[in-house]
Amino acid sequence: MWSDPVADMLTRVRNASAVHAAEVKIPASKVKVGIAEVMKQEGYVSGYDRIDDGKQGILRLQLKYGPTGDPAITTLKRESKPGRRDYRGMDELPNVLNGLGISIISTSQGVLSDRQCRERKIGGELLCTLT
């Protein structure tokens, strides 16, 4: 059986968003905190914090909704998987919905959005795309 913590995080966010939950709690890791930071910078979540539980910690994401109650995150797709890693160069990064969505990439400089990767002229592992 495969273990994919990033896919688990994305599924928890997707499910919480579908039932209009105010927040979602996820077991923390450096990559997940990086993904949460990019989501916050790009305006898909209103905030996050890390709760120390004496073990690995818990990441708490505050989800964001529009004035009519529509979730800020409409689609959230895992791209690179443990069985098939997807590495992309700077020129090969996807342009999600012609710039209306974002890609989240794990690079040697940390977890970044596709826009930040293009500015820094670096590529990496394409973790997920969201709109």
N, CA, C and O atoms as a GROMACS GRO file, in nm:
protein
  524
    1MET      N    1   0.084  -0.119   0.000
    1MET     CA    2   0.000   0.000   0.000
    1MET      C    3   0.088   0.125   0.000
    1MET      O    4   0.184   0.134   0.076
    2TRP      N    5   0.054   0.221  -0.086
    2TRP     CA    6   0.128   0.345  -0.096
    2TRP      C    7   0.084   0.442   0.013
    2TRP      O    8  -0.031   0.443   0.056
    3SER      N    9   0.178   0.521   0.057
    3SER     CA   10   0.147   0.625   0.153
    3SER      C   11   0.181   0.759   0.089
    3SER      O   12   0.297   0.783   0.056
    4ASP      N   13   0.083   0.845   0.072
    4ASP     CA   14   0.103   0.974   0.008
    4ASP      C   15   0.044   1.085   0.097
    4ASP      O   16  -0.073   1.118   0.083
    5PRO      N   17   0.125   1.142   0.188
    5PRO     CA   18   0.075   1.244   0.279
    5PRO      C   19   0.023   1.370   0.211
    5PRO      O   20  -0.071   1.432   0.260
    6VAL      N   21   0.084   1.408   0.097
    6VAL     CA   22   0.038   1.528   0.027
    6VAL      C   23  -0.101   1.505  -0.032
    6VAL      O   24  -0.187   1.593  -0.023
    7ALA      N   25  -0.124   1.388  -0.091
    7ALA     CA   26  -0.257   1.356  -0.146
    7ALA      C   27  -0.360   1.353  -0.033
    7ALA      O   28  -0.474   1.396  -0.052
    8ASP      N   29  -0.321   1.303   0.084
    8ASP     CA   30  -0.411   1.302   0.200
    8ASP      C   31  -0.448   1.445   0.239
    8ASP      O   32  -0.564   1.473   0.269
    9MET      N   33  -0.350   1.536   0.240
    9MET     CA   34  -0.376   1.676   0.273
    9MET      C   35  -0.475   1.738   0.174
    9MET      O   36  -0.571   1.803   0.213
   10LEU      N   37  -0.449   1.716   0.045
   10LEU     CA   38  -0.535   1.774  -0.058
   10LEU      C   39  -0.678   1.720  -0.049
   10LEU      O   40  -0.774   1.793  -0.070
   11THR      N   41  -0.691   1.590  -0.019
   11THR     CA   42  -0.823   1.530  -0.004
   11THR      C   43  -0.897   1.588   0.116
   11THR      O   44  -1.017   1.615   0.109
   12ARG      N   45  -0.825   1.609   0.226
   12ARG     CA   46  -0.888   1.669   0.345
   12ARG      C   47  -0.936   1.812   0.316
   12ARG      O   48  -1.045   1.850   0.358
   13VAL      N   49  -0.856   1.889   0.243
   13VAL     CA   50  -0.895   2.026   0.208
   13VAL      C   51  -1.015   2.023   0.114
   13VAL      O   52  -1.110   2.100   0.132
   14ARG      N   53  -1.012   1.934   0.014
   14ARG     CA   54  -1.124   1.920  -0.081
   14ARG      C   55  -1.253   1.885  -0.009
   14ARG      O   56  -1.358   1.944  -0.036
   15ASN      N   57  -1.246   1.787   0.083
   15ASN     CA   58  -1.366   1.743   0.155
   15ASN      C   59  -1.419   1.852   0.248
   15ASN      O   60  -1.540   1.874   0.255
   16ALA      N   61  -1.329   1.921   0.320
   16ALA     CA   62  -1.372   2.028   0.411
   16ALA      C   63  -1.435   2.142   0.333
   16ALA      O   64  -1.534   2.201   0.378
   17SER      N   65  -1.380   2.174   0.218
   17SER     CA   66  -1.434   2.280   0.134
   17SER      C   67  -1.572   2.243   0.081
   17SER      O   68  -1.659   2.329   0.069
   18ALA      N   69  -1.592   2.115   0.049
   18ALA     CA   70  -1.722   2.070  -0.005
   18ALA      C   71  -1.834   2.083   0.098
   18ALA      O   72  -1.949   2.105   0.060
   19VAL      N   73  -1.802   2.068   0.228
   19VAL     CA   74  -1.905   2.080   0.332
   19VAL      C   75  -1.902   2.216   0.400
   19VAL      O   76  -1.964   2.236   0.505
   20HIS      N   77  -1.829   2.312   0.340
   20HIS     CA   78  -1.819   2.450   0.390
   20HIS      C   79  -1.768   2.459   0.534
   20HIS      O   80  -1.818   2.539   0.613
   21ALA      N   81  -1.669   2.375   0.568
   21ALA     CA   82  -1.608   2.381   0.701
   21ALA      C   83  -1.523   2.507   0.711
   21ALA      O   84  -1.465   2.552   0.612
   22ALA      N   85  -1.514   2.564   0.831
   22ALA     CA   86  -1.436   2.685   0.852
   22ALA      C   87  -1.286   2.656   0.851
   22ALA      O   88  -1.206   2.737   0.805
   23GLU      N   89  -1.250   2.538   0.902
   23GLU     CA   90  -1.109   2.502   0.907
   23GLU      C   91  -1.093   2.352   0.891
   23GLU      O   92  -1.189   2.276   0.905
   24VAL      N   93  -0.969   2.310   0.862
   24VAL     CA   94  -0.938   2.168   0.847
   24VAL      C   95  -0.804   2.143   0.918
   24VAL      O   96  -0.711   2.222   0.907
   25LYS      N   97  -0.797   2.030   0.990
   25LYS     CA   98  -0.675   1.994   1.062
   25LYS      C   99  -0.607   1.878   0.991
   25LYS      O  100  -0.671   1.780   0.952
   26ILE      N  101  -0.475   1.892   0.973
   26ILE     CA  102  -0.396   1.796   0.896
   26ILE      C  103  -0.268   1.767   0.973
   26ILE      O  104  -0.211   1.860   1.032
   27PRO      N  105  -0.219   1.642   0.977
   27PRO     CA  106  -0.088   1.616   1.037
   27PRO      C  107   0.019   1.698   0.963
   27PRO      O  108   0.021   1.700   0.840
   28ALA      N  109   0.105   1.766   1.036
   28ALA     CA  110   0.199   1.862   0.976
   28ALA      C  111   0.326   1.796   0.924
   28ALA      O  112   0.369   1.691   0.972
   29SER      N  113   0.385   1.861   0.824
   29SER     CA  114   0.520   1.828   0.775
   29SER      C  115   0.572   1.955   0.706
   29SER      O  116   0.495   2.048   0.681
   30LYS      N  117   0.700   1.958   0.675
   30LYS     CA  118   0.758   2.076   0.611
   30LYS      C  119   0.695   2.103   0.475
   30LYS      O  120   0.667   2.218   0.442
   31VAL      N  121   0.673   1.998   0.396
   31VAL     CA  122   0.615   2.016   0.264
   31VAL      C  123   0.471   2.068   0.275
   31VAL      O  124   0.431   2.156   0.199
   32LYS      N  125   0.394   2.013   0.368
   32LYS     CA  126   0.254   2.057   0.385
   32LYS      C  127   0.248   2.202   0.431
   32LYS      O  128   0.162   2.277   0.386
   33VAL      N  129   0.340   2.243   0.520
   33VAL     CA  130   0.345   2.384   0.563
   33VAL      C  131   0.381   2.472   0.443
   33VAL      O  132   0.327   2.582   0.429
   34GLY      N  133   0.472   2.425   0.358
   34GLY     CA  134   0.507   2.499   0.236
   34GLY      C  135   0.388   2.514   0.143
   34GLY      O  136   0.367   2.622   0.087
   35ILE      N  137   0.311   2.408   0.125
   35ILE     CA  138   0.191   2.414   0.041
   35ILE      C  139   0.090   2.513   0.101
   35ILE      O  140   0.031   2.592   0.029
   36ALA      N  141   0.072   2.507   0.233
   36ALA     CA  142  -0.021   2.599   0.300
   36ALA      C  143   0.024   2.744   0.283
   36ALA      O  144  -0.059   2.832   0.264
   37GLU      N  145   0.155   2.768   0.290
   37GLU     CA  146   0.209   2.904   0.273
   37GLU      C  147   0.181   2.957   0.133
   37GLU      O  148   0.141   3.072   0.118
   38VAL      N  149   0.201   2.873   0.031
   38VAL     CA  150   0.173   2.915  -0.106
   38VAL      C  151   0.023   2.942  -0.123
   38VAL      O  152  -0.015   3.040  -0.186
   39MET      N  153  -0.062   2.856  -0.066
   39MET     CA  154  -0.207   2.876  -0.075
   39MET      C  155  -0.248   3.009  -0.009
   39MET      O  156  -0.336   3.078  -0.059
   40LYS      N  157  -0.183   3.042   0.101
   40LYS     CA  158  -0.213   3.168   0.170
   40LYS      C  159  -0.166   3.287   0.088
   40LYS      O  160  -0.240   3.384   0.072
   41GLN      N  161  -0.043   3.281   0.035
   41GLN     CA  162   0.011   3.390  -0.046
   41GLN      C  163  -0.074   3.417  -0.170
   41GLN      O  164  -0.091   3.532  -0.211
   42GLU      N  165  -0.128   3.310  -0.229
   42GLU     CA  166  -0.208   3.323  -0.351
   42GLU      C  167  -0.356   3.351  -0.324
   42GLU      O  168  -0.433   3.370  -0.418
   43GLY      N  169  -0.397   3.353  -0.196
   43GLY     CA  170  -0.533   3.391  -0.160
   43GLY      C  171  -0.635   3.279  -0.162
   43GLY      O  172  -0.755   3.306  -0.168
   44TYR      N  173  -0.590   3.152  -0.157
   44TYR     CA  174  -0.684   3.040  -0.157
   44TYR      C  175  -0.729   3.000  -0.016
   44TYR      O  176  -0.834   2.938  -0.001
   45VAL      N  177  -0.651   3.033   0.086
   45VAL     CA  178  -0.690   3.011   0.225
   45VAL      C  179  -0.666   3.142   0.300
   45VAL      O  180  -0.578   3.220   0.262
   46SER      N  181  -0.742   3.166   0.406
   46SER     CA  182  -0.725   3.291   0.479
   46SER      C  183  -0.610   3.286   0.578
   46SER      O  184  -0.561   3.391   0.620
   47GLY      N  185  -0.565   3.168   0.615
   47GLY     CA  186  -0.452   3.158   0.706
   47GLY      C  187  -0.428   3.015   0.750
   47GLY      O  188  -0.506   2.925   0.718
   48TYR      N  189  -0.320   2.996   0.823
   48TYR     CA  190  -0.288   2.864   0.877
   48TYR      C  191  -0.201   2.883   1.000
   48TYR      O  192  -0.136   2.986   1.016
   49ASP      N  193  -0.201   2.783   1.086
   49ASP     CA  194  -0.108   2.782   1.199
   49ASP      C  195  -0.073   2.638   1.231
   49ASP      O  196  -0.143   2.544   1.193
   50ARG      N  197   0.038   2.623   1.303
   50ARG     CA  198   0.087   2.490   1.339
   50ARG      C  199   0.070   2.472   1.489
   50ARG      O  200   0.119   2.553   1.568
   51ILE      N  201   0.001   2.364   1.527
   51ILE     CA  202  -0.025   2.335   1.668
   51ILE      C  203   0.071   2.224   1.711
   51ILE      O  204   0.080   2.121   1.645
   52ASP      N  205   0.144   2.246   1.821
   52ASP     CA  206   0.236   2.145   1.870
   52ASP      C  207   0.159   2.046   1.957
   52ASP      O  208   0.094   2.085   2.054
   53ASP      N  209   0.165   1.918   1.920
   53ASP     CA  210   0.095   1.815   1.997
   53ASP      C  211   0.192   1.716   2.061
   53ASP      O  212   0.151   1.609   2.107
   54GLY      N  213   0.320   1.751   2.064
   54GLY     CA  214   0.421   1.662   2.123
   54GLY      C  215   0.472   1.558   2.026
   54GLY      O  216   0.568   1.487   2.057
   55LYS      N  217   0.411   1.548   1.908
   55LYS     CA  218   0.456   1.454   1.804
   55LYS      C  219   0.499   1.536   1.682
   55LYS      O  220   0.584   1.623   1.693
   56GLN      N  221   0.440   1.507   1.568
   56GLN     CA  222   0.479   1.580   1.447
   56GLN      C  223   0.408   1.715   1.434
   56GLN      O  224   0.449   1.797   1.352
   57GLY      N  225   0.305   1.739   1.512
   57GLY     CA  226   0.231   1.864   1.506
   57GLY      C  227   0.109   1.853   1.416
   57GLY      O  228   0.095   1.757   1.340
   58ILE      N  229   0.022   1.952   1.428
   58ILE     CA  230  -0.100   1.957   1.348
   58ILE      C  231  -0.103   2.090   1.274
   58ILE      O  232  -0.078   2.195   1.334
   59LEU      N  233  -0.133   2.085   1.147
   59LEU     CA  234  -0.146   2.204   1.064
   59LEU      C  235  -0.295   2.237   1.054
   59LEU      O  236  -0.375   2.154   1.012
   60ARG      N  237  -0.332   2.359   1.093
   60ARG     CA  238  -0.474   2.400   1.088
   60ARG      C  239  -0.489   2.508   0.982
   60ARG      O  240  -0.433   2.617   0.994
   61LEU      N  241  -0.566   2.476   0.878
   61LEU     CA  242  -0.591   2.570   0.768
   61LEU      C  243  -0.728   2.634   0.784
   61LEU      O  244  -0.827   2.564   0.806
   62GLN      N  245  -0.734   2.767   0.774
   62GLN     CA  246  -0.862   2.837   0.773
   62GLN      C  247  -0.903   2.855   0.627
   62GLN      O  248  -0.838   2.926   0.551
   63LEU      N  249  -1.012   2.791   0.589
   63LEU     CA  250  -1.058   2.795   0.450
   63LEU      C  251  -1.127   2.927   0.420
   63LEU      O  252  -1.180   2.994   0.509
   64LYS      N  253  -1.125   2.964   0.292
   64LYS     CA  254  -1.178   3.092   0.249
   64LYS      C  255  -1.298   3.070   0.157
   64LYS      O  256  -1.298   2.979   0.074
   65TYR      N  257  -1.400   3.153   0.174
   65TYR     CA  258  -1.521   3.145   0.092
   65TYR      C  259  -1.557   3.283   0.040
   65TYR      O  260  -1.525   3.384   0.103
   66GLY      N  261  -1.625   3.288  -0.074
   66GLY     CA  262  -1.666   3.414  -0.133
   66GLY      C  263  -1.790   3.470  -0.064
   66GLY      O  264  -1.845   3.406   0.026
   67PRO      N  265  -1.834   3.588  -0.106
   67PRO     CA  266  -1.951   3.652  -0.043
   67PRO      C  267  -2.080   3.571  -0.058
   67PRO      O  268  -2.171   3.584   0.024
   68THR      N  269  -2.089   3.487  -0.163
   68THR     CA  270  -2.209   3.405  -0.182
   68THR      C  271  -2.192   3.266  -0.123
   68THR      O  272  -2.280   3.181  -0.138
   69GLY      N  273  -2.080   3.241  -0.055
   69GLY     CA  274  -2.056   3.113   0.008
   69GLY      C  275  -1.982   3.012  -0.080
   69GLY      O  276  -1.965   2.897  -0.042
   70ASP      N  277  -1.938   3.057  -0.199
   70ASP     CA  278  -1.863   2.968  -0.287
   70ASP      C  279  -1.721   2.950  -0.233
   70ASP      O  280  -1.659   3.048  -0.192
   71PRO      N  281  -1.669   2.827  -0.232
   71PRO     CA  282  -1.533   2.806  -0.183
   71PRO      C  283  -1.430   2.871  -0.276
   71PRO      O  284  -1.448   2.873  -0.398
   72ALA      N  285  -1.321   2.924  -0.219
   72ALA     CA  286  -1.214   2.984  -0.299
   72ALA      C  287  -1.145   2.877  -0.383
   72ALA      O  288  -1.098   2.905  -0.494
   73ILE      N  289  -1.139   2.754  -0.331
   73ILE     CA  290  -1.077   2.643  -0.403
   73ILE      C  291  -1.186   2.563  -0.472
   73ILE      O  292  -1.270   2.502  -0.406
   74THR      N  293  -1.185   2.564  -0.606
   74THR     CA  294  -1.286   2.487  -0.679
   74THR      C  295  -1.232   2.351  -0.721
   74THR      O  296  -1.302   2.251  -0.708
   75THR      N  297  -1.109   2.346  -0.771
   75THR     CA  298  -1.047   2.218  -0.804
   75THR      C  299  -0.908   2.212  -0.744
   75THR      O  300  -0.836   2.311  -0.738
   76LEU      N  301  -0.872   2.094  -0.699
   76LEU     CA  302  -0.743   2.072  -0.633
   76LEU      C  303  -0.697   1.934  -0.679
   76LEU      O  304  -0.755   1.833  -0.639
   77LYS      N  305  -0.592   1.929  -0.764
   77LYS     CA  306  -0.553   1.802  -0.826
   77LYS      C  307  -0.408   1.770  -0.796
   77LYS      O  308  -0.319   1.854  -0.814
   78ARG      N  309  -0.384   1.648  -0.750
   78ARG     CA  310  -0.248   1.599  -0.725
   78ARG      C  311  -0.187   1.562  -0.859
   78ARG      O  312  -0.248   1.487  -0.936
   79GLU      N  313  -0.069   1.612  -0.890
   79GLU     CA  314  -0.005   1.586  -1.019
   79GLU      C  315   0.103   1.478  -1.006
   79GLU      O  316   0.093   1.373  -1.070
   80SER      N  317   0.205   1.504  -0.925
   80SER     CA  318   0.313   1.407  -0.906
   80SER      C  319   0.272   1.308  -0.798
   80SER      O  320   0.222   1.349  -0.693
   81LYS      N  321   0.292   1.180  -0.824
   81LYS     CA  322   0.250   1.078  -0.728
   81LYS      C  323   0.372   0.994  -0.689
   81LYS      O  324   0.471   0.995  -0.762
   82PRO      N  325   0.367   0.922  -0.578
   82PRO     CA  326   0.482   0.841  -0.538
   82PRO      C  327   0.525   0.739  -0.644
   82PRO      O  328   0.644   0.711  -0.658
   83GLY      N  329   0.431   0.684  -0.718
   83GLY     CA  330   0.464   0.586  -0.820
   83GLY      C  331   0.509   0.647  -0.951
   83GLY      O  332   0.571   0.580  -1.033
   84ARG      N  333   0.479   0.776  -0.972
   84ARG     CA  334   0.515   0.845  -1.096
   84ARG      C  335   0.542   0.992  -1.064
   84ARG      O  336   0.452   1.076  -1.071
   85ARG      N  337   0.666   1.019  -1.031
   85ARG     CA  338   0.704   1.157  -0.999
   85ARG      C  339   0.704   1.241  -1.126
   85ARG      O  340   0.739   1.193  -1.234
   86ASP      N  341   0.664   1.368  -1.114
   86ASP     CA  342   0.653   1.456  -1.229
   86ASP      C  343   0.742   1.578  -1.207
   86ASP      O  344   0.705   1.672  -1.137
   87TYR      N  345   0.861   1.575  -1.267
   87TYR     CA  346   0.955   1.687  -1.256
   87TYR      C  347   0.945   1.773  -1.381
   87TYR      O  348   0.938   1.721  -1.492
   88ARG      N  349   0.944   1.903  -1.362
   88ARG     CA  350   0.931   1.995  -1.474
   88ARG      C  351   1.038   2.103  -1.466
   88ARG      O  352   1.075   2.149  -1.358
   89GLY      N  353   1.088   2.142  -1.582
   89GLY     CA  354   1.177   2.257  -1.591
   89GLY      C  355   1.094   2.384  -1.589
   89GLY      O  356   0.972   2.378  -1.598
   90MET      N  357   1.160   2.498  -1.578
   90MET     CA  358   1.089   2.625  -1.572
   90MET      C  359   0.999   2.647  -1.695
   90MET      O  360   0.888   2.698  -1.684
   91ASP      N  361   1.049   2.607  -1.813
   91ASP     CA  362   0.973   2.627  -1.937
   91ASP      C  363   0.856   2.529  -1.952
   91ASP      O  364   0.768   2.551  -2.034
   92GLU      N  365   0.855   2.422  -1.873
   92GLU     CA  366   0.753   2.319  -1.886
   92GLU      C  367   0.643   2.330  -1.781
   92GLU      O  368   0.554   2.245  -1.777
   93LEU      N  369   0.648   2.432  -1.694
   93LEU     CA  370   0.547   2.445  -1.590
   93LEU      C  371   0.412   2.478  -1.653
   93LEU      O  372   0.405   2.561  -1.743
   94PRO      N  373   0.304   2.413  -1.607
   94PRO     CA  374   0.173   2.438  -1.667
   94PRO      C  375   0.119   2.576  -1.632
   94PRO      O  376   0.143   2.630  -1.524
   95ASN      N  377   0.045   2.632  -1.728
   95ASN     CA  378  -0.022   2.760  -1.708
   95ASN      C  379  -0.169   2.727  -1.681
   95ASN      O  380  -0.248   2.714  -1.774
   96VAL      N  381  -0.205   2.712  -1.553
   96VAL     CA  382  -0.337   2.664  -1.513
   96VAL      C  383  -0.443   2.770  -1.542
   96VAL      O  384  -0.436   2.882  -1.492
   97LEU      N  385  -0.542   2.734  -1.623
   97LEU     CA  386  -0.651   2.823  -1.665
   97LEU      C  387  -0.599   2.959  -1.712
   97LEU      O  388  -0.654   3.063  -1.675
   98ASN      N  389  -0.494   2.957  -1.793
   98ASN     CA  390  -0.432   3.079  -1.846
   98ASN      C  391  -0.397   3.180  -1.737
   98ASN      O  392  -0.416   3.301  -1.754
   99GLY      N  393  -0.348   3.130  -1.624
   99GLY     CA  394  -0.302   3.218  -1.517
   99GLY      C  395  -0.405   3.242  -1.407
   99GLY      O  396  -0.373   3.308  -1.308
  100LEU      N  397  -0.527   3.190  -1.422
  100LEU     CA  398  -0.629   3.208  -1.317
  100LEU      C  399  -0.610   3.109  -1.204
  100LEU      O  400  -0.655   3.134  -1.092
  101GLY      N  401  -0.544   2.998  -1.230
  101GLY     CA  402  -0.513   2.899  -1.127
  101GLY      C  403  -0.363   2.898  -1.102
  101GLY      O  404  -0.288   2.971  -1.167
  102ILE      N  405  -0.320   2.815  -1.009
  102ILE     CA  406  -0.177   2.806  -0.980
  102ILE      C  407  -0.131   2.660  -0.976
  102ILE      O  408  -0.211   2.568  -0.958
  103SER      N  409  -0.001   2.643  -0.995
  103SER     CA  410   0.065   2.515  -0.974
  103SER      C  411   0.153   2.533  -0.852
  103SER      O  412   0.209   2.640  -0.830
  104ILE      N  413   0.165   2.427  -0.771
  104ILE     CA  414   0.254   2.430  -0.655
  104ILE      C  415   0.368   2.333  -0.683
  104ILE      O  416   0.345   2.216  -0.712
  105ILE      N  417   0.491   2.385  -0.674
  105ILE     CA  418   0.609   2.309  -0.711
  105ILE      C  419   0.705   2.300  -0.594
  105ILE      O  420   0.729   2.399  -0.524
  106SER      N  421   0.760   2.180  -0.571
  106SER     CA  422   0.863   2.160  -0.470
  106SER      C  423   0.999   2.178  -0.538
  106SER      O  424   1.034   2.100  -0.627
  107THR      N  425   1.076   2.279  -0.496
  107THR     CA  426   1.203   2.310  -0.559
  107THR      C  427   1.316   2.300  -0.457
  107THR      O  428   1.293   2.272  -0.340
  108SER      N  429   1.437   2.324  -0.504
  108SER     CA  430   1.553   2.324  -0.415
  108SER      C  431   1.549   2.447  -0.322
  108SER      O  432   1.619   2.451  -0.221
  109GLN      N  433   1.467   2.546  -0.357
  109GLN     CA  434   1.452   2.667  -0.275
  109GLN      C  435   1.325   2.665  -0.191
  109GLN      O  436   1.283   2.768  -0.138
  110GLY      N  437   1.263   2.548  -0.179
  110GLY     CA  438   1.140   2.534  -0.100
  110GLY      C  439   1.019   2.513  -0.189
  110GLY      O  440   1.032   2.497  -0.311
  111VAL      N  441   0.902   2.514  -0.128
  111VAL     CA  442   0.776   2.496  -0.203
  111VAL      C  443   0.732   2.633  -0.254
  111VAL      O  444   0.715   2.727  -0.176
  112LEU      N  445   0.715   2.644  -0.387
  112LEU     CA  446   0.684   2.772  -0.451
  112LEU      C  447   0.566   2.758  -0.547
  112LEU      O  448   0.531   2.647  -0.588
  113SER      N  449   0.507   2.872  -0.583
  113SER     CA  450   0.403   2.873  -0.687
  113SER      C  451   0.472   2.877  -0.823
  113SER      O  452   0.591   2.905  -0.833
  114ASP      N  453   0.395   2.848  -0.930
  114ASP     CA  454   0.454   2.850  -1.064
  114ASP      C  455   0.506   2.989  -1.100
  114ASP      O  456   0.607   3.000  -1.169
  115ARG      N  457   0.439   3.094  -1.054
  115ARG     CA  458   0.483   3.231  -1.082
  115ARG      C  459   0.618   3.260  -1.018
  115ARG      O  460   0.706   3.318  -1.080
  116GLN      N  461   0.634   3.218  -0.891
  116GLN     CA  462   0.762   3.238  -0.822
  116GLN      C  463   0.873   3.159  -0.891
  116GLN      O  464   0.986   3.207  -0.899
  117CYS      N  465   0.842   3.039  -0.940
  117CYS     CA  466   0.942   2.957  -1.010
  117CYS      C  467   0.987   3.026  -1.138
  117CYS      O  468   1.106   3.026  -1.171
  118ARG      N  469   0.892   3.085  -1.211
  118ARG     CA  470   0.930   3.154  -1.335
  118ARG      C  471   1.015   3.276  -1.305
  118ARG      O  472   1.109   3.305  -1.380
  119GLU      N  473   0.984   3.350  -1.197
  119GLU     CA  474   1.064   3.466  -1.159
  119GLU      C  475   1.206   3.426  -1.124
  119GLU      O  476   1.301   3.494  -1.161
  120ARG      N  477   1.221   3.314  -1.052
  120ARG     CA  478   1.354   3.268  -1.008
  120ARG      C  479   1.423   3.178  -1.111
  120ARG      O  480   1.538   3.137  -1.092
  121LYS      N  481   1.352   3.148  -1.222
  121LYS     CA  482   1.404   3.063  -1.329
  121LYS      C  483   1.449   2.925  -1.280
  121LYS      O  484   1.560   2.880  -1.308
  122ILE      N  485   1.359   2.860  -1.204
  122ILE     CA  486   1.388   2.725  -1.155
  122ILE      C  487   1.267   2.633  -1.179
  122ILE      O  488   1.154   2.681  -1.195
  123GLY      N  489   1.292   2.504  -1.181
  123GLY     CA  490   1.186   2.404  -1.193
  123GLY      C  491   1.188   2.314  -1.071
  123GLY      O  492   1.258   2.342  -0.974
  124GLY      N  493   1.112   2.207  -1.076
  124GLY     CA  494   1.108   2.113  -0.964
  124GLY      C  495   0.998   2.012  -0.982
  124GLY      O  496   0.950   1.989  -1.093
  125GLU      N  497   0.958   1.950  -0.871
  125GLU     CA  498   0.852   1.850  -0.875
  125GLU      C  499   0.717   1.918  -0.868
  125GLU      O  500   0.688   1.991  -0.773
  126LEU      N  501   0.634   1.895  -0.969
  126LEU     CA  502   0.499   1.953  -0.975
  126LEU      C  503   0.409   1.878  -0.878
  126LEU      O  504   0.365   1.767  -0.908
  127LEU      N  505   0.381   1.938  -0.762
  127LEU     CA  506   0.302   1.870  -0.658
  127LEU      C  507   0.155   1.867  -0.691
  127LEU      O  508   0.094   1.761  -0.691
  128CYS      N  509   0.096   1.986  -0.720
  128CYS     CA  510  -0.048   1.991  -0.746
  128CYS      C  511  -0.083   2.118  -0.821
  128CYS      O  512  -0.004   2.212  -0.831
  129THR      N  513  -0.205   2.120  -0.874
  129THR     CA  514  -0.260   2.240  -0.938
  129THR      C  515  -0.392   2.272  -0.868
  129THR      O  516  -0.463   2.182  -0.824
  130LEU      N  517  -0.423   2.402  -0.858
  130LEU     CA  518  -0.551   2.440  -0.801
  130LEU      C  519  -0.609   2.563  -0.865
  130LEU      O  520  -0.536   2.650  -0.913
  131THR      N  521  -0.742   2.569  -0.865
  131THR     CA  522  -0.814   2.685  -0.919
  131THR      C  523  -0.921   2.723  -0.820
  131THR      O  524  -0.995   2.819  -0.843
   0.00000   0.00000   0.00000
